[in-house]
Amino acid sequence: MKHVTLGITQFACSADAASNCDRAEKLARAAAAKGAQVILIQELFQTPYFCSEEDPRYFDLAQPLEGNRVVARFSALARELGAVIPVSFFERAGTAHYNSLAMVDADGKVLGLYRKSHIPDGVGYEEKYYFSPGDTGFQVWDTAFGRIGVGVCWDQWFPECARIMALKGAEMLLYPTAIGSEPPSPGYDSMRHWQNTMRGHAAANLMPLAAANRIGVERGLGGTQIDFYGSSFISDQTGEMLAEAPRDAECVLTHSFDMQAIRDMRRSWGLFRDRRTDLYGPILTLDGKTKPYMG
């Protein structure tokens, strides 16, 4: 596939799961109407961001992949639109719980599952209470519109995630996200840092990248408040910003890429040819010094 049009959505989530799914479908359809062949919806879009606080009642939101009605709904939508749609959801697998994503191809087939690898833990983002660290490894899928890698939110801060997906042959990197204000530091705004980190991944790996975030002020049952700052975006293979959503408005963004030209550029630069894997041992450690136990 030479030319591929990427679309992303951005919207506020309410306590009404059916309404949230309806909104996601409406915006996905709008993206498809603008030519999008790959459509990215934000992280955990079925509900408010329940991880803002610890409450065991929220575990009832988790559902297994098999028989998952939301995944089935968006699989049918992908088939109807002829578009690839990654679907973020709260997964229950036996006694374990994961922040997961089902990759749905343009024919509606679920190609596989990714479980979020990096799990944050801080005031307002209490994800370690709900999610086990993902055990799938970083995933890349051959879809109708190219080879796509997807990380989930906190994964986007780690260059290792992006690089491994690139090494596995990804041609495009996608990050569904839920990020906003920091309850302990209400005056702190990470938005540009957030964008710049991912734009660096795009430039370092020479491939398009997109992130879809939510908007709106959400308050948890215990009163914790997060103001999600939107600013979803699409960047090109050099990290250049091509399209950016506002901080506080529902939005659909699209951009078309010449994937063959980008592939040729990636090959010509030699960034992967010139890697020195013999020098990268310290990245397998936490302190940069200790040789990891290999078993």
Disulfide bonds with the S-S distance in Angstrom:
none
